[in-house]
Amino acid sequence: MGGGKCLHCKQTGRCPDCFGSGKNTHFNVPGDLCEACKGSGKCVVCGGRVPTNPITKLMLWLRGDD
């Protein structure tokens, strides 16, 4: 993790194995849930936390989305 950037999910916050769906995308593996994220769809390295730009955070606060 360099500079707060997750290299595993490339800052998307989604599991790269199931593309954020939480579903099993491999035909040769039994089960309905993704083995990596256990069905959450979040990146297992950063936990789905995507760093936000400070300007974006300010704009969301001004809009009232905080």
PQR file with spaces between the fields and no chain letter, atoms N, CA, C, O and H, PARSE charges and radii, in Angstrom:
ATOM       1  N    MET     1       0.852   -1.162    0.000 -0.4000 1.5000
ATOM       2  CA   MET     1       0.000    0.000    0.000 -0.0000 2.0000
ATOM       3  C    MET     1       0.903    1.231    0.000  0.5500 1.7000
ATOM       4  O    MET     1       1.504    1.559    1.023 -0.5500 1.4000
ATOM       5  N    GLY     2       0.996    1.886   -1.093 -0.4000 1.5000
ATOM       6  CA   GLY     2       1.838    3.050   -1.184 -0.0000 2.0000
ATOM       7  C    GLY     2       1.038    4.340   -1.166  0.5500 1.7000
ATOM       8  O    GLY     2       0.221    4.590   -2.053 -0.5500 1.4000
ATOM       9  H    GLY     2       0.508    1.620   -1.924  0.4000 1.0000
ATOM      10  N    GLY     3       1.278    5.149   -0.160 -0.4000 1.5000
ATOM      11  CA   GLY     3       0.625    6.448   -0.084 -0.0000 2.0000
ATOM      12  C    GLY     3      -0.885    6.371    0.115  0.5500 1.7000
ATOM      13  O    GLY     3      -1.617    7.236   -0.368 -0.5500 1.4000
ATOM      14  H    GLY     3       1.941    4.946    0.560  0.4000 1.0000
ATOM      15  N    GLY     4      -1.361    5.342    0.825 -0.4000 1.5000
ATOM      16  CA   GLY     4      -2.788    5.215    1.076 -0.0000 2.0000
ATOM      17  C    GLY     4      -3.572    4.635   -0.093  0.5500 1.7000
ATOM      18  O    GLY     4      -4.803    4.610   -0.063 -0.5500 1.4000
ATOM      19  H    GLY     4      -0.767    4.640    1.218  0.4000 1.0000
ATOM      20  N    LYS     5      -2.873    4.171   -1.119 -0.4000 1.5000
ATOM      21  CA   LYS     5      -3.546    3.605   -2.285 -0.0000 2.0000
ATOM      22  C    LYS     5      -3.484    2.092   -2.234  0.5500 1.7000
ATOM      23  O    LYS     5      -2.411    1.514   -2.060 -0.5500 1.4000
ATOM      24  H    LYS     5      -1.873    4.192   -1.143  0.4000 1.0000
ATOM      25  N    CYS     6      -4.625    1.454   -2.385 -0.4000 1.5000
ATOM      26  CA   CYS     6      -4.665   -0.002   -2.379 -0.0000 2.0000
ATOM      27  C    CYS     6      -4.327   -0.511   -3.778  0.5500 1.7000
ATOM      28  O    CYS     6      -5.037   -0.231   -4.745 -0.5500 1.4000
ATOM      29  H    CYS     6      -5.496    1.924   -2.527  0.4000 1.0000
ATOM      30  N    LEU     7      -3.243   -1.255   -3.867 -0.4000 1.5000
ATOM      31  CA   LEU     7      -2.812   -1.793   -5.146 -0.0000 2.0000
ATOM      32  C    LEU     7      -3.562   -3.070   -5.498  0.5500 1.7000
ATOM      33  O    LEU     7      -3.573   -3.482   -6.658 -0.5500 1.4000
ATOM      34  H    LEU     7      -2.666   -1.482   -3.082  0.4000 1.0000
ATOM      35  N    HIS     8      -4.191   -3.701   -4.508 -0.4000 1.5000
ATOM      36  CA   HIS     8      -4.921   -4.945   -4.750 -0.0000 2.0000
ATOM      37  C    HIS     8      -6.189   -4.686   -5.556  0.5500 1.7000
ATOM      38  O    HIS     8      -6.468   -5.393   -6.525 -0.5500 1.4000
ATOM      39  H    HIS     8      -4.182   -3.366   -3.566  0.4000 1.0000
ATOM      40  N    CYS     9      -6.959   -3.669   -5.155 -0.4000 1.5000
ATOM      41  CA   CYS     9      -8.227   -3.385   -5.851 -0.0000 2.0000
ATOM      42  C    CYS     9      -8.125   -2.155   -6.753  0.5500 1.7000
ATOM      43  O    CYS     9      -9.105   -1.753   -7.379 -0.5500 1.4000
ATOM      44  H    CYS     9      -6.733   -3.095   -4.368  0.4000 1.0000
ATOM      45  N    LYS    10      -6.934   -1.566   -6.813 -0.4000 1.5000
ATOM      46  CA   LYS    10      -6.698   -0.368   -7.640 -0.0000 2.0000
ATOM      47  C    LYS    10      -7.646    0.766   -7.268  0.5500 1.7000
ATOM      48  O    LYS    10      -8.174    1.468   -8.130 -0.5500 1.4000
ATOM      49  H    LYS    10      -6.138   -1.893   -6.304  0.4000 1.0000
ATOM      50  N    GLN    11      -7.849    0.928   -5.953 -0.4000 1.5000
ATOM      51  CA   GLN    11      -8.638    2.002   -5.358 -0.0000 2.0000
ATOM      52  C    GLN    11     -10.113    1.985   -5.727  0.5500 1.7000
ATOM      53  O    GLN    11     -10.758    3.033   -5.721 -0.5500 1.4000
ATOM      54  H    GLN    11      -7.420    0.357   -5.253  0.4000 1.0000
ATOM      55  N    THR    12     -10.654    0.830   -6.046 -0.4000 1.5000
ATOM      56  CA   THR    12     -12.085    0.751   -6.312 -0.0000 2.0000
ATOM      57  C    THR    12     -12.857    0.357   -5.065  0.5500 1.7000
ATOM      58  O    THR    12     -14.045    0.658   -4.945 -0.5500 1.4000
ATOM      59  H    THR    12     -10.130   -0.022   -6.052  0.4000 1.0000
ATOM      60  N    GLY    13     -12.181   -0.321   -4.127 -0.4000 1.5000
ATOM      61  CA   GLY    13     -12.839   -0.802   -2.931 -0.0000 2.0000
ATOM      62  C    GLY    13     -13.578   -2.112   -3.139  0.5500 1.7000
ATOM      63  O    GLY    13     -14.116   -2.682   -2.190 -0.5500 1.4000
ATOM      64  H    GLY    13     -11.216   -0.565   -4.225  0.4000 1.0000
ATOM      65  N    ARG    14     -13.607   -2.593   -4.378 -0.4000 1.5000
ATOM      66  CA   ARG    14     -14.306   -3.840   -4.701 -0.0000 2.0000
ATOM      67  C    ARG    14     -13.329   -5.007   -4.750  0.5500 1.7000
ATOM      68  O    ARG    14     -12.148   -4.839   -5.053 -0.5500 1.4000
ATOM      69  H    ARG    14     -13.170   -2.130   -5.149  0.4000 1.0000
ATOM      70  N    CYS    15     -13.842   -6.178   -4.450 -0.4000 1.5000
ATOM      71  CA   CYS    15     -13.029   -7.395   -4.515 -0.0000 2.0000
ATOM      72  C    CYS    15     -12.627   -7.645   -5.968  0.5500 1.7000
ATOM      73  O    CYS    15     -13.496   -7.730   -6.836 -0.5500 1.4000
ATOM      74  H    CYS    15     -14.802   -6.314   -4.204  0.4000 1.0000
ATOM      75  N    PRO    16     -11.334   -7.764   -6.249 -0.5600 1.5000
ATOM      76  CA   PRO    16     -10.923   -7.996   -7.638  0.2800 2.0000
ATOM      77  C    PRO    16     -11.222   -9.411   -8.136  0.5500 1.7000
ATOM      78  O    PRO    16     -11.230   -9.649   -9.344 -0.5500 1.4000
ATOM      79  N    ASP    17     -11.467  -10.351   -7.222 -0.4000 1.5000
ATOM      80  CA   ASP    17     -11.758  -11.724   -7.644 -0.0000 2.0000
ATOM      81  C    ASP    17     -13.174  -11.867   -8.189  0.5500 1.7000
ATOM      82  O    ASP    17     -13.395  -12.593   -9.159 -0.5500 1.4000
ATOM      83  H    ASP    17     -11.461  -10.158   -6.241  0.4000 1.0000
ATOM      84  N    CYS    18     -14.130  -11.183   -7.573 -0.4000 1.5000
ATOM      85  CA   CYS    18     -15.531  -11.301   -8.022 -0.0000 2.0000
ATOM      86  C    CYS    18     -16.048   -9.998   -8.618  0.5500 1.7000
ATOM      87  O    CYS    18     -17.235   -9.876   -8.922 -0.5500 1.4000
ATOM      88  H    CYS    18     -13.951  -10.594   -6.785  0.4000 1.0000
ATOM      89  N    PHE    19     -15.159   -9.029   -8.783 -0.4000 1.5000
ATOM      90  CA   PHE    19     -15.500   -7.721   -9.353 -0.0000 2.0000
ATOM      91  C    PHE    19     -16.564   -7.001   -8.529  0.5500 1.7000
ATOM      92  O    PHE    19     -17.367   -6.238   -9.067 -0.5500 1.4000
ATOM      93  H    PHE    19     -14.195   -9.128   -8.536  0.4000 1.0000
ATOM      94  N    GLY    20     -16.565   -7.249   -7.215 -0.4000 1.5000
ATOM      95  CA   GLY    20     -17.473   -6.563   -6.311 -0.0000 2.0000
ATOM      96  C    GLY    20     -18.863   -7.159   -6.208  0.5500 1.7000
ATOM      97  O    GLY    20     -19.723   -6.595   -5.531 -0.5500 1.4000
ATOM      98  H    GLY    20     -15.913   -7.869   -6.778  0.4000 1.0000
ATOM      99  N    SER    21     -19.102   -8.283   -6.861 -0.4000 1.5000
ATOM     100  CA   SER    21     -20.445   -8.877   -6.822 -0.0000 2.0000
ATOM     101  C    SER    21     -20.660   -9.744   -5.589  0.5500 1.7000
ATOM     102  O    SER    21     -21.796   -9.909   -5.143 -0.5500 1.4000
ATOM     103  H    SER    21     -18.403   -8.741   -7.411  0.4000 1.0000
ATOM     104  N    GLY    22     -19.592  -10.297   -5.033 -0.4000 1.5000
ATOM     105  CA   GLY    22     -19.703  -11.191   -3.896 -0.0000 2.0000
ATOM     106  C    GLY    22     -20.063  -12.611   -4.287  0.5500 1.7000
ATOM     107  O    GLY    22     -20.180  -13.484   -3.428 -0.5500 1.4000
ATOM     108  H    GLY    22     -18.669  -10.163   -5.396  0.4000 1.0000
ATOM     109  N    LYS    23     -20.238  -12.846   -5.575 -0.4000 1.5000
ATOM     110  CA   LYS    23     -20.631  -14.169   -6.059 -0.0000 2.0000
ATOM     111  C    LYS    23     -19.434  -14.909   -6.638  0.5500 1.7000
ATOM     112  O    LYS    23     -18.469  -14.295   -7.094 -0.5500 1.4000
ATOM     113  H    LYS    23     -20.143  -12.137   -6.273  0.4000 1.0000
ATOM     114  N    ASN    24     -19.506  -16.206   -6.615 -0.4000 1.5000
ATOM     115  CA   ASN    24     -18.459  -17.056   -7.147 -0.0000 2.0000
ATOM     116  C    ASN    24     -18.426  -16.921   -8.670  0.5500 1.7000
ATOM     117  O    ASN    24     -19.425  -17.182   -9.340 -0.5500 1.4000
ATOM     118  H    ASN    24     -20.290  -16.706   -6.245  0.4000 1.0000
ATOM     119  N    THR    25     -17.299  -16.522   -9.204 -0.4000 1.5000
ATOM     120  CA   THR    25     -17.169  -16.358  -10.653 -0.0000 2.0000
ATOM     121  C    THR    25     -16.364  -17.484  -11.293  0.5500 1.7000
ATOM     122  O    THR    25     -16.155  -17.482  -12.506 -0.5500 1.4000
ATOM     123  H    THR    25     -16.488  -16.310   -8.660  0.4000 1.0000
ATOM     124  N    HIS    26     -15.910  -18.444  -10.490 -0.4000 1.5000
ATOM     125  CA   HIS    26     -15.107  -19.556  -10.991 -0.0000 2.0000
ATOM     126  C    HIS    26     -15.995  -20.793  -11.152  0.5500 1.7000
ATOM     127  O    HIS    26     -16.664  -21.206  -10.205 -0.5500 1.4000
ATOM     128  H    HIS    26     -16.080  -18.446   -9.504  0.4000 1.0000
ATOM     129  N    PHE    27     -15.999  -21.363  -12.311 -0.4000 1.5000
ATOM     130  CA   PHE    27     -16.839  -22.523  -12.580 -0.0000 2.0000
ATOM     131  C    PHE    27     -16.326  -23.800  -11.920  0.5500 1.7000
ATOM     132  O    PHE    27     -17.106  -24.714  -11.654 -0.5500 1.4000
ATOM     133  H    PHE    27     -15.456  -21.027  -13.080  0.4000 1.0000
ATOM     134  N    ASN    28     -15.024  -23.868  -11.654 -0.4000 1.5000
ATOM     135  CA   ASN    28     -14.453  -25.086  -11.097 -0.0000 2.0000
ATOM     136  C    ASN    28     -14.398  -25.079   -9.569  0.5500 1.7000
ATOM     137  O    ASN    28     -13.798  -25.975   -8.976 -0.5500 1.4000
ATOM     138  H    ASN    28     -14.391  -23.125  -11.871  0.4000 1.0000
ATOM     139  N    VAL    29     -15.011  -24.086   -8.922 -0.4000 1.5000
ATOM     140  CA   VAL    29     -15.018  -23.997   -7.464 -0.0000 2.0000
ATOM     141  C    VAL    29     -16.462  -24.089   -6.983  0.5500 1.7000
ATOM     142  O    VAL    29     -17.312  -23.320   -7.433 -0.5500 1.4000
ATOM     143  H    VAL    29     -15.499  -23.358   -9.404  0.4000 1.0000
ATOM     144  N    PRO    30     -16.751  -25.027   -6.067 -0.5600 1.5000
ATOM     145  CA   PRO    30     -18.125  -25.139   -5.580  0.2800 2.0000
ATOM     146  C    PRO    30     -18.485  -23.991   -4.637  0.5500 1.7000
ATOM     147  O    PRO    30     -17.608  -23.417   -3.991 -0.5500 1.4000
ATOM     148  N    GLY    31     -19.740  -23.667   -4.562 -0.4000 1.5000
ATOM     149  CA   GLY    31     -20.212  -22.624   -3.660 -0.0000 2.0000
ATOM     150  C    GLY    31     -20.731  -21.430   -4.421  0.5500 1.7000
ATOM     151  O    GLY    31     -20.361  -21.202   -5.573 -0.5500 1.4000
ATOM     152  H    GLY    31     -20.452  -24.133   -5.086  0.4000 1.0000
ATOM     153  N    ASP    32     -21.590  -20.668   -3.773 -0.4000 1.5000
ATOM     154  CA   ASP    32     -22.197  -19.503   -4.411 -0.0000 2.0000
ATOM     155  C    ASP    32     -21.463  -18.206   -4.108  0.5500 1.7000
ATOM     156  O    ASP    32     -21.562  -17.243   -4.870 -0.5500 1.4000
ATOM     157  H    ASP    32     -21.891  -20.853   -2.838  0.4000 1.0000
ATOM     158  N    LEU    33     -20.722  -18.173   -2.992 -0.4000 1.5000
ATOM     159  CA   LEU    33     -20.055  -16.939   -2.582 -0.0000 2.0000
ATOM     160  C    LEU    33     -18.601  -16.921   -3.023  0.5500 1.7000
ATOM     161  O    LEU    33     -17.968  -17.966   -3.173 -0.5500 1.4000
ATOM     162  H    LEU    33     -20.641  -18.954   -2.374  0.4000 1.0000
ATOM     163  N    CYS    34     -18.089  -15.725   -3.225 -0.4000 1.5000
ATOM     164  CA   CYS    34     -16.676  -15.538   -3.589 -0.0000 2.0000
ATOM     165  C    CYS    34     -15.802  -16.043   -2.445  0.5500 1.7000
ATOM     166  O    CYS    34     -16.065  -15.739   -1.281 -0.5500 1.4000
ATOM     167  H    CYS    34     -18.603  -14.876   -3.103  0.4000 1.0000
ATOM     168  N    GLU    35     -14.772  -16.805   -2.769 -0.4000 1.5000
ATOM     169  CA   GLU    35     -13.870  -17.348   -1.761 -0.0000 2.0000
ATOM     170  C    GLU    35     -13.007  -16.268   -1.121  0.5500 1.7000
ATOM     171  O    GLU    35     -12.653  -16.377    0.052 -0.5500 1.4000
ATOM     172  H    GLU    35     -14.558  -17.051   -3.714  0.4000 1.0000
ATOM     173  N    ALA    36     -12.665  -15.226   -1.876 -0.4000 1.5000
ATOM     174  CA   ALA    36     -11.766  -14.195   -1.357 -0.0000 2.0000
ATOM     175  C    ALA    36     -12.471  -13.283   -0.352  0.5500 1.7000
ATOM     176  O    ALA    36     -11.964  -13.069    0.749 -0.5500 1.4000
ATOM     177  H    ALA    36     -12.953  -15.137   -2.829  0.4000 1.0000
ATOM     178  N    CYS    37     -13.623  -12.750   -0.719 -0.4000 1.5000
ATOM     179  CA   CYS    37     -14.293  -11.764    0.141 -0.0000 2.0000
ATOM     180  C    CYS    37     -15.428  -12.365    0.959  0.5500 1.7000
ATOM     181  O    CYS    37     -16.062  -11.661    1.746 -0.5500 1.4000
ATOM     182  H    CYS    37     -14.035  -12.924   -1.613  0.4000 1.0000
ATOM     183  N    LYS    38     -15.691  -13.651    0.785 -0.4000 1.5000
ATOM     184  CA   LYS    38     -16.753  -14.360    1.507 -0.0000 2.0000
ATOM     185  C    LYS    38     -18.128  -13.749    1.276  0.5500 1.7000
ATOM     186  O    LYS    38     -18.988  -13.792    2.155 -0.5500 1.4000
ATOM     187  H    LYS    38     -15.176  -14.223    0.146  0.4000 1.0000
ATOM     188  N    GLY    39     -18.333  -13.176    0.083 -0.4000 1.5000
ATOM     189  CA   GLY    39     -19.643  -12.659   -0.286 -0.0000 2.0000
ATOM     190  C    GLY    39     -19.880  -11.196    0.004  0.5500 1.7000
ATOM     191  O    GLY    39     -20.950  -10.675   -0.310 -0.5500 1.4000
ATOM     192  H    GLY    39     -17.634  -13.141   -0.631  0.4000 1.0000
ATOM     193  N    SER    40     -18.907  -10.515    0.599 -0.4000 1.5000
ATOM     194  CA   SER    40     -19.120   -9.101    0.929 -0.0000 2.0000
ATOM     195  C    SER    40     -18.944   -8.188   -0.285  0.5500 1.7000
ATOM     196  O    SER    40     -19.563   -7.126   -0.360 -0.5500 1.4000
ATOM     197  H    SER    40     -18.038  -10.938    0.854  0.4000 1.0000
ATOM     198  N    GLY    41     -18.106   -8.599   -1.228 -0.4000 1.5000
ATOM     199  CA   GLY    41     -17.842   -7.781   -2.402 -0.0000 2.0000
ATOM     200  C    GLY    41     -16.804   -6.705   -2.166  0.5500 1.7000
ATOM     201  O    GLY    41     -16.468   -5.953   -3.081 -0.5500 1.4000
ATOM     202  H    GLY    41     -17.604   -9.462   -1.167  0.4000 1.0000
ATOM     203  N    LYS    42     -16.287   -6.621   -0.938 -0.4000 1.5000
ATOM     204  CA   LYS    42     -15.287   -5.603   -0.595 -0.0000 2.0000
ATOM     205  C    LYS    42     -13.886   -6.165   -0.732  0.5500 1.7000
ATOM     206  O    LYS    42     -13.669   -7.367   -0.580 -0.5500 1.4000
ATOM     207  H    LYS    42     -16.559   -7.232   -0.194  0.4000 1.0000
ATOM     208  N    CYS    43     -12.947   -5.297   -1.016 -0.4000 1.5000
ATOM     209  CA   CYS    43     -11.544   -5.681   -1.132 -0.0000 2.0000
ATOM     210  C    CYS    43     -11.066   -6.219    0.212  0.5500 1.7000
ATOM     211  O    CYS    43     -11.334   -5.621    1.253 -0.5500 1.4000
ATOM     212  H    CYS    43     -13.123   -4.321   -1.140  0.4000 1.0000
ATOM     213  N    VAL    44     -10.356   -7.352    0.191 -0.4000 1.5000
ATOM     214  CA   VAL    44      -9.888   -7.965    1.432 -0.0000 2.0000
ATOM     215  C    VAL    44      -8.662   -7.255    2.007  0.5500 1.7000
ATOM     216  O    VAL    44      -8.347   -7.432    3.184 -0.5500 1.4000
ATOM     217  H    VAL    44     -10.138   -7.838   -0.655  0.4000 1.0000
ATOM     218  N    VAL    45      -7.974   -6.464    1.207 -0.4000 1.5000
ATOM     219  CA   VAL    45      -6.775   -5.774    1.678 -0.0000 2.0000
ATOM     220  C    VAL    45      -7.129   -4.457    2.364  0.5500 1.7000
ATOM     221  O    VAL    45      -6.678   -4.203    3.481 -0.5500 1.4000
ATOM     222  H    VAL    45      -8.230   -6.320    0.251  0.4000 1.0000
ATOM     223  N    CYS    46      -7.925   -3.622    1.711 -0.4000 1.5000
ATOM     224  CA   CYS    46      -8.251   -2.312    2.289 -0.0000 2.0000
ATOM     225  C    CYS    46      -9.620   -2.293    2.956  0.5500 1.7000
ATOM     226  O    CYS    46     -10.007   -1.282    3.543 -0.5500 1.4000
ATOM     227  H    CYS    46      -8.291   -3.828    0.804  0.4000 1.0000
ATOM     228  N    GLY    47     -10.348   -3.388    2.874 -0.4000 1.5000
ATOM     229  CA   GLY    47     -11.658   -3.448    3.512 -0.0000 2.0000
ATOM     230  C    GLY    47     -12.733   -2.654    2.801  0.5500 1.7000
ATOM     231  O    GLY    47     -13.786   -2.379    3.376 -0.5500 1.4000
ATOM     232  H    GLY    47     -10.033   -4.208    2.397  0.4000 1.0000
ATOM     233  N    GLY    48     -12.481   -2.285    1.564 -0.4000 1.5000
ATOM     234  CA   GLY    48     -13.476   -1.532    0.805 -0.0000 2.0000
ATOM     235  C    GLY    48     -13.405   -0.035    1.025  0.5500 1.7000
ATOM     236  O    GLY    48     -14.246    0.709    0.522 -0.5500 1.4000
ATOM     237  H    GLY    48     -11.626   -2.508    1.097  0.4000 1.0000
ATOM     238  N    ARG    49     -12.418    0.408    1.767 -0.4000 1.5000
ATOM     239  CA   ARG    49     -12.268    1.845    2.015 -0.0000 2.0000
ATOM     240  C    ARG    49     -11.508    2.481    0.861  0.5500 1.7000
ATOM     241  O    ARG    49     -10.350    2.153    0.603 -0.5500 1.4000
ATOM     242  H    ARG    49     -11.735   -0.197    2.176  0.4000 1.0000
ATOM     243  N    VAL    50     -12.165    3.376    0.188 -0.4000 1.5000
ATOM     244  CA   VAL    50     -11.550    4.083   -0.924 -0.0000 2.0000
ATOM     245  C    VAL    50     -11.227    5.488   -0.444  0.5500 1.7000
ATOM     246  O    VAL    50     -12.124    6.218   -0.023 -0.5500 1.4000
ATOM     247  H    VAL    50     -13.106    3.642    0.397  0.4000 1.0000
ATOM     248  N    PRO    51      -9.948    5.880   -0.500 -0.5600 1.5000
ATOM     249  CA   PRO    51      -9.621    7.236   -0.057  0.2800 2.0000
ATOM     250  C    PRO    51     -10.300    8.266   -0.948  0.5500 1.7000
ATOM     251  O    PRO    51     -10.262    8.166   -2.175 -0.5500 1.4000
ATOM     252  N    THR    52     -10.913    9.245   -0.324 -0.4000 1.5000
ATOM     253  CA   THR    52     -11.604   10.267   -1.092 -0.0000 2.0000
ATOM     254  C    THR    52     -10.771   11.533   -1.145  0.5500 1.7000
ATOM     255  O    THR    52     -10.006   11.842   -0.231 -0.5500 1.4000
ATOM     256  H    THR    52     -10.943    9.326    0.672  0.4000 1.0000
ATOM     257  N    ASN    53     -10.937   12.227   -2.199 -0.4000 1.5000
ATOM     258  CA   ASN    53     -10.269   13.488   -2.417 -0.0000 2.0000
ATOM     259  C    ASN    53     -10.812   14.500   -1.402  0.5500 1.7000
ATOM     260  O    ASN    53     -12.024   14.536   -1.186 -0.5500 1.4000
ATOM     261  H    ASN    53     -11.558   11.976   -2.941  0.4000 1.0000
ATOM     262  N    PRO    54      -9.960   15.327   -0.766 -0.5600 1.5000
ATOM     263  CA   PRO    54     -10.465   16.313    0.196  0.2800 2.0000
ATOM     264  C    PRO    54     -11.479   17.285   -0.418  0.5500 1.7000
ATOM     265  O    PRO    54     -12.401   17.726    0.267 -0.5500 1.4000
ATOM     266  N    ILE    55     -11.319   17.615   -1.682 -0.4000 1.5000
ATOM     267  CA   ILE    55     -12.268   18.512   -2.341 -0.0000 2.0000
ATOM     268  C    ILE    55     -13.626   17.819   -2.476  0.5500 1.7000
ATOM     269  O    ILE    55     -14.671   18.443   -2.290 -0.5500 1.4000
ATOM     270  H    ILE    55     -10.570   17.256   -2.239  0.4000 1.0000
ATOM     271  N    THR    56     -13.601   16.530   -2.801 -0.4000 1.5000
ATOM     272  CA   THR    56     -14.849   15.780   -2.905 -0.0000 2.0000
ATOM     273  C    THR    56     -15.544   15.707   -1.561  0.5500 1.7000
ATOM     274  O    THR    56     -16.763   15.859   -1.485 -0.5500 1.4000
ATOM     275  H    THR    56     -12.752   16.023   -2.953  0.4000 1.0000
ATOM     276  N    LYS    57     -14.773   15.474   -0.479 -0.4000 1.5000
ATOM     277  CA   LYS    57     -15.363   15.437    0.853 -0.0000 2.0000
ATOM     278  C    LYS    57     -16.000   16.775    1.204  0.5500 1.7000
ATOM     279  O    LYS    57     -17.075   16.806    1.802 -0.5500 1.4000
ATOM     280  H    LYS    57     -13.782   15.351   -0.541  0.4000 1.0000
ATOM     281  N    LEU    58     -15.354   17.884    0.842 -0.4000 1.5000
ATOM     282  CA   LEU    58     -15.903   19.212    1.098 -0.0000 2.0000
ATOM     283  C    LEU    58     -17.188   19.430    0.325  0.5500 1.7000
ATOM     284  O    LEU    58     -18.159   19.960    0.866 -0.5500 1.4000
ATOM     285  H    LEU    58     -14.480   17.859    0.356  0.4000 1.0000
ATOM     286  N    MET    59     -17.201   19.025   -0.938 -0.4000 1.5000
ATOM     287  CA   MET    59     -18.399   19.213   -1.753 -0.0000 2.0000
ATOM     288  C    MET    59     -19.570   18.380   -1.220  0.5500 1.7000
ATOM     289  O    MET    59     -20.709   18.847   -1.213 -0.5500 1.4000
ATOM     290  H    MET    59     -16.413   18.594   -1.377  0.4000 1.0000
ATOM     291  N    LEU    60     -19.296   17.156   -0.778 -0.4000 1.5000
ATOM     292  CA   LEU    60     -20.346   16.325   -0.197 -0.0000 2.0000
ATOM     293  C    LEU    60     -20.853   16.934    1.112  0.5500 1.7000
ATOM     294  O    LEU    60     -22.050   16.881    1.394 -0.5500 1.4000
ATOM     295  H    LEU    60     -18.371   16.776   -0.784  0.4000 1.0000
ATOM     296  N    TRP    61     -19.953   17.513    1.913 -0.4000 1.5000
ATOM     297  CA   TRP    61     -20.368   18.150    3.158 -0.0000 2.0000
ATOM     298  C    TRP    61     -21.224   19.365    2.874  0.5500 1.7000
ATOM     299  O    TRP    61     -22.230   19.585    3.547 -0.5500 1.4000
ATOM     300  H    TRP    61     -18.980   17.556    1.684  0.4000 1.0000
ATOM     301  N    LEU    62     -20.837   20.165    1.878 -0.4000 1.5000
ATOM     302  CA   LEU    62     -21.616   21.341    1.528 -0.0000 2.0000
ATOM     303  C    LEU    62     -22.992   20.966    0.995  0.5500 1.7000
ATOM     304  O    LEU    62     -23.972   21.667    1.245 -0.5500 1.4000
ATOM     305  H    LEU    62     -20.019   19.986    1.331  0.4000 1.0000
ATOM     306  N    ARG    63     -23.063   19.880    0.272 -0.4000 1.5000
ATOM     307  CA   ARG    63     -24.328   19.415   -0.276 -0.0000 2.0000
ATOM     308  C    ARG    63     -25.211   18.786    0.815  0.5500 1.7000
ATOM     309  O    ARG    63     -26.424   18.668    0.642 -0.5500 1.4000
ATOM     310  H    ARG    63     -22.267   19.310    0.068  0.4000 1.0000
ATOM     311  N    GLY    64     -24.605   18.389    1.923 -0.4000 1.5000
ATOM     312  CA   GLY    64     -25.365   17.832    3.031 -0.0000 2.0000
ATOM     313  C    GLY    64     -25.358   16.319    3.076  0.5500 1.7000
ATOM     314  O    GLY    64     -26.140   15.723    3.816 -0.5500 1.4000
ATOM     315  H    GLY    64     -23.619   18.484    2.064  0.4000 1.0000
ATOM     316  N    ASP    65     -24.488   15.679    2.296 -0.4000 1.5000
ATOM     317  CA   ASP    65     -24.422   14.224    2.271 -0.0000 2.0000
ATOM     318  C    ASP    65     -23.546   13.660    3.367  0.5500 1.7000
ATOM     319  O    ASP    65     -23.640   12.472    3.672 -0.5500 1.4000
ATOM     320  H    ASP    65     -23.852   16.163    1.695  0.4000 1.0000
ATOM     321  N    ASP    66     -22.711   14.459    3.956 -0.4000 1.5000
ATOM     322  CA   ASP    66     -21.751   14.090    4.982 -0.0000 2.0000
ATOM     323  C    ASP    66     -21.762   12.675    5.242  0.5500 1.7000
ATOM     324  O    ASP    66     -21.005   12.196    6.086 -0.5500 1.4000
ATOM     325  H    ASP    66     -22.634   15.425    3.708  0.4000 1.0000
